[in-house]
């Protein structure tokens, strides 16, 4: 009887749904520019390359700039890179759009130093 329960528990792991790669249609691709992020809906994934130009008044808020514009990003201390960086350091930010009542910002999950 234990074998039957084990089989029932493992069956979903081998179903075709579990082997699917996920949705790849419209809205599934990450936004790659600040301009596109400003028009994106809440929770849209983003991967941006550019520069963190300054720290804002709030502890974890920064201004980020790429060739299409600037946007506020929220970077928690644990998501900052282990090496120092400044406004001249090219970075790659991975996260998602956080849509508020009056503005959009990026909630950053990962900061990578590029140059």
Biopython code that builds the backbone (N, CA, C, O; Angstrom):
import numpy as np
from Bio.PDB.StructureBuilder import StructureBuilder

atoms = [
    (1, "UNK", "N", (0.822, -1.182, 0.000)),
    (1, "UNK", "CA", (0.000, 0.000, 0.000)),
    (1, "UNK", "C", (0.876, 1.260, 0.000)),
    (1, "UNK", "O", (0.501, 2.258, -0.615)),
    (2, "UNK", "N", (2.009, 1.235, 0.662)),
    (2, "UNK", "CA", (2.913, 2.378, 0.662)),
    (2, "UNK", "C", (3.413, 2.676, -0.741)),
    (2, "UNK", "O", (3.622, 3.835, -1.098)),
    (3, "UNK", "N", (3.605, 1.636, -1.535)),
    (3, "UNK", "CA", (4.070, 1.814, -2.913)),
    (3, "UNK", "C", (3.031, 2.570, -3.728)),
    (3, "UNK", "O", (3.389, 3.419, -4.544)),
    (4, "UNK", "N", (1.755, 2.278, -3.524)),
    (4, "UNK", "CA", (0.698, 2.956, -4.268)),
    (4, "UNK", "C", (0.682, 4.445, -3.918)),
    (4, "UNK", "O", (0.527, 5.283, -4.806)),
    (5, "UNK", "N", (0.839, 4.781, -2.641)),
    (5, "UNK", "CA", (0.863, 6.183, -2.234)),
    (5, "UNK", "C", (2.078, 6.903, -2.804)),
    (5, "UNK", "O", (1.982, 8.056, -3.224)),
    (6, "UNK", "N", (3.201, 6.232, -2.819)),
    (6, "UNK", "CA", (4.405, 6.807, -3.392)),
    (6, "UNK", "C", (4.203, 7.091, -4.878)),
    (6, "UNK", "O", (4.604, 8.140, -5.382)),
    (7, "UNK", "N", (3.578, 6.144, -5.567)),
    (7, "UNK", "CA", (3.300, 6.339, -6.996)),
    (7, "UNK", "C", (2.371, 7.521, -7.208)),
    (7, "UNK", "O", (2.561, 8.287, -8.153)),
    (8, "UNK", "N", (1.378, 7.686, -6.358)),
    (8, "UNK", "CA", (0.453, 8.815, -6.483)),
    (8, "UNK", "C", (1.155, 10.144, -6.216)),
    (8, "UNK", "O", (0.829, 11.154, -6.839)),
    (9, "UNK", "N", (2.097, 10.147, -5.311)),
    (9, "UNK", "CA", (2.836, 11.371, -5.018)),
    (9, "UNK", "C", (3.797, 11.735, -6.138)),
    (9, "UNK", "O", (3.992, 12.918, -6.419)),
    (10, "UNK", "N", (4.394, 10.753, -6.775)),
    (10, "UNK", "CA", (5.379, 11.004, -7.825)),
    (10, "UNK", "C", (4.768, 11.216, -9.200)),
    (10, "UNK", "O", (5.425, 11.791, -10.068)),
    (11, "UNK", "N", (3.548, 10.779, -9.430)),
    (11, "UNK", "CA", (2.925, 10.875, -10.748)),
    (11, "UNK", "C", (2.904, 12.292, -11.313)),
    (11, "UNK", "O", (3.200, 12.463, -12.495)),
    (12, "UNK", "N", (2.567, 13.316, -10.526)),
    (12, "UNK", "CA", (2.555, 14.674, -11.094)),
    (12, "UNK", "C", (3.928, 15.151, -11.572)),
    (12, "UNK", "O", (4.015, 15.988, -12.471)),
    (13, "UNK", "N", (4.980, 14.633, -10.984)),
    (13, "UNK", "CA", (6.317, 15.048, -11.398)),
    (13, "UNK", "C", (6.656, 14.606, -12.813)),
    (13, "UNK", "O", (7.500, 15.210, -13.476)),
    (14, "UNK", "N", (5.996, 13.554, -13.271)),
    (14, "UNK", "CA", (6.290, 13.026, -14.593)),
    (14, "UNK", "C", (5.199, 13.332, -15.609)),
    (14, "UNK", "O", (5.228, 12.797, -16.718)),
    (15, "UNK", "N", (4.251, 14.170, -15.260)),
    (15, "UNK", "CA", (3.185, 14.527, -16.191)),
    (15, "UNK", "C", (3.697, 15.510, -17.230)),
    (15, "UNK", "O", (4.741, 16.131, -17.033)),
    (16, "UNK", "N", (2.985, 15.657, -18.318)),
    (16, "UNK", "CA", (3.413, 16.572, -19.378)),
    (16, "UNK", "C", (3.361, 18.012, -18.906)),
    (16, "UNK", "O", (4.138, 18.836, -19.390)),
    (17, "UNK", "N", (2.485, 18.342, -17.990)),
    (17, "UNK", "CA", (2.416, 19.710, -17.479)),
    (17, "UNK", "C", (3.696, 20.075, -16.729)),
    (17, "UNK", "O", (4.171, 21.207, -16.826)),
    (18, "UNK", "N", (4.240, 19.148, -16.004)),
    (18, "UNK", "CA", (5.467, 19.428, -15.261)),
    (18, "UNK", "C", (6.667, 19.555, -16.189)),
    (18, "UNK", "O", (7.655, 20.197, -15.834)),
    (19, "UNK", "N", (6.595, 18.950, -17.375)),
    (19, "UNK", "CA", (7.699, 19.007, -18.315)),
    (19, "UNK", "C", (7.614, 20.209, -19.248)),
    (19, "UNK", "O", (8.561, 20.471, -19.990)),
    (20, "UNK", "N", (6.512, 20.943, -19.230)),
    (20, "UNK", "CA", (6.341, 22.104, -20.099)),
    (20, "UNK", "C", (7.321, 23.200, -19.704)),
    (20, "UNK", "O", (7.680, 23.330, -18.534)),
    (21, "UNK", "N", (7.751, 23.990, -20.689)),
    (21, "UNK", "CA", (8.719, 25.043, -20.417)),
    (21, "UNK", "C", (8.074, 26.341, -19.970)),
    (21, "UNK", "O", (8.783, 27.267, -19.578)),
    (22, "UNK", "N", (6.775, 26.438, -20.015)),
    (22, "UNK", "CA", (6.103, 27.651, -19.576)),
    (22, "UNK", "C", (5.618, 28.495, -20.731)),
    (22, "UNK", "O", (5.871, 28.186, -21.896)),
    (23, "UNK", "N", (4.929, 29.548, -20.404)),
    (23, "UNK", "CA", (4.339, 30.441, -21.388)),
    (23, "UNK", "C", (5.423, 31.269, -22.050)),
    (23, "UNK", "O", (6.276, 31.838, -21.370)),
    (24, "UNK", "N", (5.394, 31.342, -23.383)),
    (24, "UNK", "CA", (6.395, 32.108, -24.117)),
    (24, "UNK", "C", (5.778, 33.144, -25.040)),
    (24, "UNK", "O", (6.473, 33.704, -25.889)),
    (25, "UNK", "N", (4.486, 33.410, -24.889)),
    (25, "UNK", "CA", (3.794, 34.365, -25.754)),
    (25, "UNK", "C", (3.963, 35.802, -25.288)),
    (25, "UNK", "O", (4.849, 36.103, -24.488)),
    (26, "UNK", "N", (3.095, 36.701, -25.800)),
    (26, "UNK", "CA", (3.172, 38.123, -25.445)),
    (26, "UNK", "C", (3.138, 38.333, -23.931)),
    (26, "UNK", "O", (2.345, 37.723, -23.214)),
    (27, "UNK", "N", (4.006, 39.200, -23.480)),
    (27, "UNK", "CA", (4.065, 39.508, -22.060)),
    (27, "UNK", "C", (5.013, 38.619, -21.274)),
    (27, "UNK", "O", (5.292, 38.899, -20.108)),
    (28, "UNK", "N", (5.513, 37.553, -21.886)),
    (28, "UNK", "CA", (6.403, 36.637, -21.176)),
    (28, "UNK", "C", (7.858, 37.075, -21.266)),
    (28, "UNK", "O", (8.680, 36.655, -20.452)),
    (29, "UNK", "N", (8.180, 37.904, -22.233)),
    (29, "UNK", "CA", (9.560, 38.339, -22.409)),
    (29, "UNK", "C", (9.874, 39.485, -21.454)),
    (29, "UNK", "O", (9.023, 40.329, -21.174)),
    (30, "UNK", "N", (11.092, 39.499, -20.965)),
    (30, "UNK", "CA", (11.512, 40.552, -20.043)),
    (30, "UNK", "C", (11.657, 41.877, -20.789)),
    (30, "UNK", "O", (12.108, 41.907, -21.934)),
    (31, "UNK", "N", (11.279, 42.953, -20.142)),
    (31, "UNK", "CA", (11.451, 44.303, -20.659)),
    (31, "UNK", "C", (12.925, 44.658, -20.511)),
    (31, "UNK", "O", (13.547, 44.333, -19.499)),
    (32, "UNK", "N", (13.492, 45.334, -21.531)),
    (32, "UNK", "CA", (14.936, 45.585, -21.497)),
    (32, "UNK", "C", (15.321, 47.067, -21.537)),
    (32, "UNK", "O", (16.510, 47.383, -21.594)),
    (33, "UNK", "N", (14.344, 47.985, -21.509)),
    (33, "UNK", "CA", (14.659, 49.411, -21.474)),
    (33, "UNK", "C", (13.816, 50.102, -20.411)),
    (33, "UNK", "O", (12.743, 49.625, -20.040)),
    (34, "UNK", "N", (14.316, 51.226, -19.932)),
    (34, "UNK", "CA", (13.567, 52.021, -18.959)),
    (34, "UNK", "C", (12.259, 52.500, -19.572)),
    (34, "UNK", "O", (11.221, 52.466, -18.912)),
    (35, "UNK", "N", (12.293, 52.946, -20.828)),
    (35, "UNK", "CA", (11.082, 53.436, -21.489)),
    (35, "UNK", "C", (10.009, 52.352, -21.528)),
    (35, "UNK", "O", (8.839, 52.632, -21.263)),
    (36, "UNK", "N", (10.389, 51.134, -21.850)),
    (36, "UNK", "CA", (9.429, 50.034, -21.893)),
    (36, "UNK", "C", (8.934, 49.691, -20.493)),
    (36, "UNK", "O", (7.764, 49.346, -20.323)),
    (37, "UNK", "N", (9.798, 49.778, -19.493)),
    (37, "UNK", "CA", (9.403, 49.490, -18.114)),
    (37, "UNK", "C", (8.377, 50.495, -17.612)),
    (37, "UNK", "O", (7.491, 50.142, -16.833)),
    (38, "UNK", "N", (8.489, 51.746, -18.052)),
    (38, "UNK", "CA", (7.540, 52.777, -17.628)),
    (38, "UNK", "C", (6.140, 52.533, -18.183)),
    (38, "UNK", "O", (5.157, 53.024, -17.629)),
    (39, "UNK", "N", (6.047, 51.780, -19.270)),
    (39, "UNK", "CA", (4.745, 51.457, -19.870)),
    (39, "UNK", "C", (4.266, 50.055, -19.515)),
    (39, "UNK", "O", (3.140, 49.689, -19.852)),
    (40, "UNK", "N", (5.095, 49.265, -18.842)),
    (40, "UNK", "CA", (4.766, 47.870, -18.555)),
    (40, "UNK", "C", (3.794, 47.751, -17.384)),
    (40, "UNK", "O", (3.688, 48.647, -16.546)),
    (41, "UNK", "N", (3.100, 46.639, -17.351)),
    (41, "UNK", "CA", (2.164, 46.389, -16.259)),
    (41, "UNK", "C", (2.905, 45.866, -15.028)),
    (41, "UNK", "O", (4.081, 45.509, -15.095)),
    (42, "UNK", "N", (2.200, 45.831, -13.923)),
    (42, "UNK", "CA", (2.762, 45.383, -12.655)),
    (42, "UNK", "C", (3.289, 43.954, -12.778)),
    (42, "UNK", "O", (2.676, 43.120, -13.444)),
    (43, "UNK", "N", (4.407, 43.676, -12.147)),
    (43, "UNK", "CA", (5.050, 42.363, -12.098)),
    (43, "UNK", "C", (5.667, 41.902, -13.417)),
    (43, "UNK", "O", (6.040, 40.735, -13.542)),
    (44, "UNK", "N", (5.781, 42.798, -14.406)),
    (44, "UNK", "CA", (6.452, 42.441, -15.650)),
    (44, "UNK", "C", (7.935, 42.255, -15.373)),
    (44, "UNK", "O", (8.554, 43.117, -14.750)),
    (45, "UNK", "N", (8.527, 41.134, -15.827)),
    (45, "UNK", "CA", (9.966, 40.945, -15.603)),
    (45, "UNK", "C", (10.793, 41.953, -16.388)),
    (45, "UNK", "O", (10.435, 42.321, -17.507)),
    (46, "UNK", "N", (11.895, 42.395, -15.804)),
    (46, "UNK", "CA", (12.797, 43.344, -16.465)),
    (46, "UNK", "C", (14.239, 42.885, -16.324)),
    (46, "UNK", "O", (14.631, 42.294, -15.318)),
    (47, "UNK", "N", (15.016, 43.175, -17.362)),
    (47, "UNK", "CA", (16.466, 43.003, -17.341)),
    (47, "UNK", "C", (17.028, 44.255, -18.002)),
    (47, "UNK", "O", (16.942, 44.415, -19.219)),
    (48, "UNK", "N", (17.601, 45.135, -17.199)),
    (48, "UNK", "CA", (18.068, 46.428, -17.674)),
    (48, "UNK", "C", (19.578, 46.542, -17.569)),
    (48, "UNK", "O", (20.188, 46.053, -16.618)),
    (49, "UNK", "N", (20.173, 47.195, -18.560)),
    (49, "UNK", "CA", (21.600, 47.499, -18.505)),
    (49, "UNK", "C", (21.772, 49.010, -18.540)),
    (49, "UNK", "O", (21.181, 49.695, -19.374)),
    (50, "UNK", "N", (22.572, 49.511, -17.641)),
    (50, "UNK", "CA", (22.799, 50.946, -17.570)),
    (50, "UNK", "C", (23.574, 51.288, -16.315)),
    (50, "UNK", "O", (24.478, 50.561, -15.902)),
    (51, "UNK", "N", (23.197, 52.432, -15.704)),
    (51, "UNK", "CA", (23.977, 52.967, -14.592)),
    (51, "UNK", "C", (23.073, 53.377, -13.436)),
    (51, "UNK", "O", (22.038, 54.012, -13.638)),
    (52, "UNK", "N", (23.475, 53.007, -12.227)),
    (52, "UNK", "CA", (22.823, 53.514, -11.027)),
    (52, "UNK", "C", (23.472, 54.864, -10.782)),
    (52, "UNK", "O", (24.639, 54.936, -10.396)),
    (53, "UNK", "N", (22.707, 55.955, -11.008)),
    (53, "UNK", "CA", (23.305, 57.284, -11.024)),
    (53, "UNK", "C", (23.352, 57.971, -9.663)),
    (53, "UNK", "O", (24.230, 58.797, -9.415)),
    (54, "UNK", "N", (22.409, 57.633, -8.776)),
    (54, "UNK", "CA", (22.475, 58.226, -7.436)),
    (54, "UNK", "C", (21.563, 57.496, -6.475)),
    (54, "UNK", "O", (20.605, 56.831, -6.870)),
    (55, "UNK", "N", (21.889, 57.640, -5.193)),
    (55, "UNK", "CA", (21.076, 57.097, -4.110)),
    (55, "UNK", "C", (20.031, 58.146, -3.745)),
    (55, "UNK", "O", (20.358, 59.324, -3.604)),
    (56, "UNK", "N", (18.800, 57.733, -3.595)),
    (56, "UNK", "CA", (17.725, 58.654, -3.239)),
    (56, "UNK", "C", (17.560, 58.691, -1.718)),
    (56, "UNK", "O", (18.250, 57.964, -1.003)),
    (57, "UNK", "N", (16.663, 59.520, -1.228)),
    (57, "UNK", "CA", (16.494, 59.715, 0.208)),
    (57, "UNK", "C", (16.172, 58.429, 0.959)),
    (57, "UNK", "O", (16.681, 58.209, 2.058)),
    (58, "UNK", "N", (15.336, 57.586, 0.381)),
    (58, "UNK", "CA", (14.971, 56.326, 1.008)),
    (58, "UNK", "C", (16.177, 55.393, 0.995)),
    (58, "UNK", "O", (16.963, 55.416, 0.049)),
    (59, "UNK", "N", (16.331, 54.581, 2.023)),
    (59, "UNK", "CA", (17.515, 53.727, 2.169)),
    (59, "UNK", "C", (17.792, 52.816, 0.981)),
    (59, "UNK", "O", (18.950, 52.641, 0.601)),
    (60, "UNK", "N", (16.758, 52.236, 0.389)),
    (60, "UNK", "CA", (16.987, 51.254, -0.664)),
    (60, "UNK", "C", (16.512, 51.712, -2.045)),
    (60, "UNK", "O", (16.313, 50.881, -2.931)),
    (61, "UNK", "N", (16.330, 53.009, -2.238)),
    (61, "UNK", "CA", (15.893, 53.561, -3.526)),
    (61, "UNK", "C", (17.065, 54.259, -4.217)),
    (61, "UNK", "O", (17.837, 54.989, -3.596)),
    (62, "UNK", "N", (17.167, 54.007, -5.517)),
    (62, "UNK", "CA", (18.228, 54.582, -6.334)),
    (62, "UNK", "C", (17.633, 55.059, -7.652)),
    (62, "UNK", "O", (16.544, 54.634, -8.040)),
    (63, "UNK", "N", (18.345, 55.934, -8.333)),
    (63, "UNK", "CA", (17.969, 56.350, -9.677)),
    (63, "UNK", "C", (18.802, 55.526, -10.658)),
    (63, "UNK", "O", (20.020, 55.418, -10.514)),
    (64, "UNK", "N", (18.134, 54.950, -11.656)),
    (64, "UNK", "CA", (18.806, 54.140, -12.671)),
    (64, "UNK", "C", (18.597, 54.803, -14.023)),
    (64, "UNK", "O", (17.520, 55.326, -14.308)),
    (65, "UNK", "N", (19.641, 54.778, -14.860)),
    (65, "UNK", "CA", (19.573, 55.424, -16.162)),
    (65, "UNK", "C", (20.108, 54.494, -17.241)),
    (65, "UNK", "O", (21.148, 53.857, -17.078)),
    (66, "UNK", "N", (19.367, 54.430, -18.356)),
    (66, "UNK", "CA", (19.884, 53.800, -19.569)),
    (66, "UNK", "C", (19.681, 54.787, -20.709)),
    (66, "UNK", "O", (19.308, 55.935, -20.468)),
    (67, "UNK", "N", (19.915, 54.368, -21.928)),
    (67, "UNK", "CA", (19.822, 55.296, -23.064)),
    (67, "UNK", "C", (18.403, 55.773, -23.336)),
    (67, "UNK", "O", (18.215, 56.727, -24.091)),
    (68, "UNK", "N", (17.388, 55.126, -22.733)),
    (68, "UNK", "CA", (15.996, 55.512, -22.997)),
    (68, "UNK", "C", (15.376, 56.372, -21.898)),
    (68, "UNK", "O", (14.275, 56.893, -22.077)),
    (69, "UNK", "N", (16.065, 56.532, -20.762)),
    (69, "UNK", "CA", (15.517, 57.362, -19.696)),
    (69, "UNK", "C", (15.975, 56.935, -18.317)),
    (69, "UNK", "O", (16.905, 56.142, -18.164)),
    (70, "UNK", "N", (15.294, 57.484, -17.307)),
    (70, "UNK", "CA", (15.629, 57.169, -15.915)),
    (70, "UNK", "C", (14.394, 56.648, -15.198)),
    (70, "UNK", "O", (13.264, 56.957, -15.575)),
    (71, "UNK", "N", (14.625, 55.849, -14.155)),
    (71, "UNK", "CA", (13.540, 55.294, -13.352)),
    (71, "UNK", "C", (14.082, 55.015, -11.953)),
    (71, "UNK", "O", (15.280, 54.795, -11.778)),
    (72, "UNK", "N", (13.209, 55.025, -10.976)),
    (72, "UNK", "CA", (13.582, 54.670, -9.614)),
    (72, "UNK", "C", (13.627, 53.157, -9.485)),
    (72, "UNK", "O", (12.739, 52.448, -9.958)),
    (73, "UNK", "N", (14.682, 52.677, -8.833)),
    (73, "UNK", "CA", (14.804, 51.243, -8.579)),
    (73, "UNK", "C", (14.945, 51.021, -7.084)),
    (73, "UNK", "O", (15.522, 51.848, -6.377)),
    (74, "UNK", "N", (14.421, 49.911, -6.608)),
    (74, "UNK", "CA", (14.531, 49.544, -5.202)),
    (74, "UNK", "C", (15.455, 48.338, -5.110)),
    (74, "UNK", "O", (15.159, 47.271, -5.647)),
    (75, "UNK", "N", (16.575, 48.523, -4.422)),
    (75, "UNK", "CA", (17.563, 47.454, -4.280)),
    (75, "UNK", "C", (17.798, 47.213, -2.797)),
    (75, "UNK", "O", (18.376, 48.059, -2.115)),
    (76, "UNK", "N", (17.358, 46.079, -2.297)),
    (76, "UNK", "CA", (17.603, 45.716, -0.905)),
    (76, "UNK", "C", (19.091, 45.434, -0.715)),
    (76, "UNK", "O", (19.774, 45.024, -1.653)),
    (77, "UNK", "N", (19.583, 45.654, 0.486)),
    (77, "UNK", "CA", (21.007, 45.465, 0.778)),
    (77, "UNK", "C", (21.511, 44.079, 0.380)),
    (77, "UNK", "O", (22.623, 43.945, -0.130)),
    (78, "UNK", "N", (20.696, 43.048, 0.612)),
    (78, "UNK", "CA", (21.145, 41.688, 0.297)),
    (78, "UNK", "C", (21.234, 41.424, -1.210)),
    (78, "UNK", "O", (21.807, 40.417, -1.626)),
    (79, "UNK", "N", (20.670, 42.322, -2.031)),
    (79, "UNK", "CA", (20.730, 42.169, -3.485)),
    (79, "UNK", "C", (21.821, 43.018, -4.132)),
    (79, "UNK", "O", (22.012, 42.973, -5.347)),
    (80, "UNK", "N", (22.528, 43.783, -3.324)),
    (80, "UNK", "CA", (23.645, 44.575, -3.842)),
    (80, "UNK", "C", (24.838, 43.660, -4.122)),
    (80, "UNK", "O", (25.016, 42.652, -3.439)),
    (81, "UNK", "N", (25.653, 44.002, -5.117)),
    (81, "UNK", "CA", (26.821, 43.156, -5.406)),
    (81, "UNK", "C", (27.840, 43.236, -4.271)),
    (81, "UNK", "O", (27.846, 44.202, -3.509)),
    (82, "UNK", "N", (28.696, 42.230, -4.158)),
    (82, "UNK", "CA", (29.669, 42.209, -3.058)),
    (82, "UNK", "C", (30.832, 43.189, -3.244)),
    (82, "UNK", "O", (31.627, 43.396, -2.326)),
    (83, "UNK", "N", (30.928, 43.788, -4.434)),
    (83, "UNK", "CA", (32.000, 44.760, -4.693)),
    (83, "UNK", "C", (31.403, 46.150, -4.834)),
    (83, "UNK", "O", (30.265, 46.289, -5.282)),
    (84, "UNK", "N", (32.156, 47.187, -4.457)),
    (84, "UNK", "CA", (31.640, 48.552, -4.589)),
    (84, "UNK", "C", (31.444, 48.939, -6.050)),
    (84, "UNK", "O", (32.145, 48.450, -6.937)),
    (85, "UNK", "N", (30.484, 49.821, -6.281)),
    (85, "UNK", "CA", (30.255, 50.357, -7.622)),
    (85, "UNK", "C", (29.787, 51.791, -7.501)),
    (85, "UNK", "O", (29.356, 52.217, -6.430)),
    (86, "UNK", "N", (29.868, 52.553, -8.609)),
    (86, "UNK", "CA", (29.443, 53.948, -8.591)),
    (86, "UNK", "C", (28.666, 54.270, -9.870)),
    (86, "UNK", "O", (28.298, 53.371, -10.626)),
    (87, "UNK", "N", (28.424, 55.556, -10.100)),
    (87, "UNK", "CA", (27.606, 56.002, -11.243)),
    (87, "UNK", "C", (28.266, 55.755, -12.599)),
    (87, "UNK", "O", (27.619, 55.913, -13.634)),
    (88, "UNK", "N", (29.527, 55.375, -12.608)),
    (88, "UNK", "CA", (30.244, 55.098, -13.858)),
    (88, "UNK", "C", (30.372, 53.599, -14.137)),
    (88, "UNK", "O", (30.955, 53.198, -15.145)),
    (89, "UNK", "N", (29.830, 52.782, -13.250)),
    (89, "UNK", "CA", (29.916, 51.333, -13.373)),
    (89, "UNK", "C", (28.701, 50.812, -14.145)),
    (89, "UNK", "O", (27.562, 51.032, -13.732)),
    (90, "UNK", "N", (28.937, 50.129, -15.252)),
    (90, "UNK", "CA", (27.851, 49.528, -16.029)),
    (90, "UNK", "C", (27.327, 48.314, -15.273)),
    (90, "UNK", "O", (28.087, 47.415, -14.911)),
    (91, "UNK", "N", (26.015, 48.302, -15.040)),
    (91, "UNK", "CA", (25.392, 47.208, -14.291)),
    (91, "UNK", "C", (24.227, 46.612, -15.068)),
    (91, "UNK", "O", (23.673, 47.226, -15.980)),
    (92, "UNK", "N", (23.882, 45.413, -14.678)),
    (92, "UNK", "CA", (22.697, 44.739, -15.215)),
    (92, "UNK", "C", (21.778, 44.464, -14.037)),
    (92, "UNK", "O", (22.168, 43.807, -13.072)),
    (93, "UNK", "N", (20.544, 44.975, -14.125)),
    (93, "UNK", "CA", (19.557, 44.785, -13.066)),
    (93, "UNK", "C", (18.501, 43.797, -13.535)),
    (93, "UNK", "O", (17.976, 43.918, -14.642)),
    (94, "UNK", "N", (18.192, 42.823, -12.695)),
    (94, "UNK", "CA", (17.136, 41.862, -12.983)),
    (94, "UNK", "C", (16.094, 41.998, -11.888)),
    (94, "UNK", "O", (16.420, 41.993, -10.701)),
    (95, "UNK", "N", (14.838, 42.118, -12.294)),
    (95, "UNK", "CA", (13.769, 42.277, -11.318)),
    (95, "UNK", "C", (12.424, 42.325, -11.992)),
    (95, "UNK", "O", (12.187, 41.639, -12.986)),
    (96, "UNK", "N", (11.529, 43.154, -11.436)),
    (96, "UNK", "CA", (10.186, 43.273, -11.998)),
    (96, "UNK", "C", (9.624, 44.665, -11.754)),
    (96, "UNK", "O", (10.040, 45.374, -10.838)),
    (97, "UNK", "N", (8.677, 45.032, -12.589)),
    (97, "UNK", "CA", (8.017, 46.330, -12.473)),
    (97, "UNK", "C", (7.109, 46.310, -11.252)),
    (97, "UNK", "O", (6.371, 45.352, -11.022)),
    (98, "UNK", "N", (7.176, 47.379, -10.479)),
    (98, "UNK", "CA", (6.296, 47.570, -9.334)),
    (98, "UNK", "C", (5.461, 48.810, -9.627)),
    (98, "UNK", "O", (5.969, 49.931, -9.589)),
    (99, "UNK", "N", (4.200, 48.609, -9.913)),
    (99, "UNK", "CA", (3.319, 49.703, -10.314)),
    (99, "UNK", "C", (2.583, 50.242, -9.094)),
    (99, "UNK", "O", (1.857, 49.516, -8.415)),
    (100, "UNK", "N", (2.785, 51.536, -8.828)),
    (100, "UNK", "CA", (2.081, 52.202, -7.743)),
    (100, "UNK", "C", (0.969, 53.075, -8.289)),
    (100, "UNK", "O", (0.705, 53.059, -9.491)),
    (101, "UNK", "N", (0.322, 53.827, -7.437)),
    (101, "UNK", "CA", (-0.769, 54.693, -7.877)),
    (101, "UNK", "C", (-0.288, 55.822, -8.780)),
    (101, "UNK", "O", (-0.961, 56.178, -9.748)),
    (102, "UNK", "N", (0.872, 56.381, -8.465)),
    (102, "UNK", "CA", (1.346, 57.551, -9.189)),
    (102, "UNK", "C", (2.571, 57.287, -10.070)),
    (102, "UNK", "O", (2.869, 58.086, -10.959)),
    (103, "UNK", "N", (3.283, 56.184, -9.838)),
    (103, "UNK", "CA", (4.507, 55.956, -10.604)),
    (103, "UNK", "C", (4.843, 54.476, -10.656)),
    (103, "UNK", "O", (4.253, 53.653, -9.955)),
    (104, "UNK", "N", (5.798, 54.170, -11.499)),
    (104, "UNK", "CA", (6.327, 52.814, -11.587)),
    (104, "UNK", "C", (7.790, 52.843, -11.157)),
    (104, "UNK", "O", (8.501, 53.824, -11.380)),
    (105, "UNK", "N", (8.218, 51.762, -10.544)),
    (105, "UNK", "CA", (9.625, 51.599, -10.216)),
    (105, "UNK", "C", (9.972, 50.137, -10.423)),
    (105, "UNK", "O", (9.099, 49.309, -10.685)),
    (106, "UNK", "N", (11.251, 49.829, -10.303)),
    (106, "UNK", "CA", (11.721, 48.470, -10.501)),
    (106, "UNK", "C", (12.143, 47.890, -9.158)),
    (106, "UNK", "O", (12.958, 48.475, -8.445)),
    (107, "UNK", "N", (11.585, 46.744, -8.825)),
    (107, "UNK", "CA", (12.000, 46.004, -7.642)),
    (107, "UNK", "C", (13.096, 45.039, -8.099)),
    (107, "UNK", "O", (12.826, 44.065, -8.801)),
    (108, "UNK", "N", (14.326, 45.323, -7.694)),
    (108, "UNK", "CA", (15.501, 44.605, -8.200)),
    (108, "UNK", "C", (15.791, 43.386, -7.345)),
    (108, "UNK", "O", (15.857, 43.471, -6.119)),
    (109, "UNK", "N", (15.966, 42.237, -8.017)),
    (109, "UNK", "CA", (16.323, 40.998, -7.347)),
    (109, "UNK", "C", (17.810, 40.684, -7.452)),
    (109, "UNK", "O", (18.353, 39.965, -6.613)),
    (110, "UNK", "N", (18.476, 41.223, -8.486)),
    (110, "UNK", "CA", (19.874, 40.911, -8.731)),
    (110, "UNK", "C", (20.573, 42.077, -9.412)),
    (110, "UNK", "O", (20.059, 42.626, -10.387)),
    (111, "UNK", "N", (21.741, 42.459, -8.905)),
    (111, "UNK", "CA", (22.584, 43.481, -9.522)),
    (111, "UNK", "C", (23.893, 42.809, -9.932)),
    (111, "UNK", "O", (24.591, 42.230, -9.101)),
    (112, "UNK", "N", (24.217, 42.894, -11.233)),
    (112, "UNK", "CA", (25.451, 42.315, -11.734)),
    (112, "UNK", "C", (26.329, 43.438, -12.281)),
    (112, "UNK", "O", (25.847, 44.313, -13.000)),
    (113, "UNK", "N", (27.605, 43.412, -11.943)),
    (113, "UNK", "CA", (28.575, 44.381, -12.462)),
    (113, "UNK", "C", (29.029, 43.906, -13.836)),
    (113, "UNK", "O", (29.500, 42.778, -13.982)),
    (114, "UNK", "N", (28.887, 44.770, -14.850)),
    (114, "UNK", "CA", (29.317, 44.414, -16.204)),
    (114, "UNK", "C", (30.666, 45.014, -16.555)),
    (114, "UNK", "O", (31.494, 44.337, -17.164)),
    (115, "UNK", "N", (30.913, 46.272, -16.186)),
    (115, "UNK", "CA", (32.199, 46.938, -16.462)),
    (115, "UNK", "C", (32.527, 47.902, -15.366)),
    (115, "UNK", "O", (33.566, 48.560, -15.413)),
]
sb = StructureBuilder()
sb.init_structure("model")
sb.init_model(0)
sb.init_chain("A")
sb.init_seg("    ")
for serial, (resi, resn, name, xyz) in enumerate(atoms, 1):
    if name == "N":
        sb.init_residue(resn, " ", resi, " ")
    sb.init_atom(name, np.array(xyz, "f"), 0.0, 1.0, " ", f" {name:<3s}", serial, name[0])
structure = sb.get_structure()
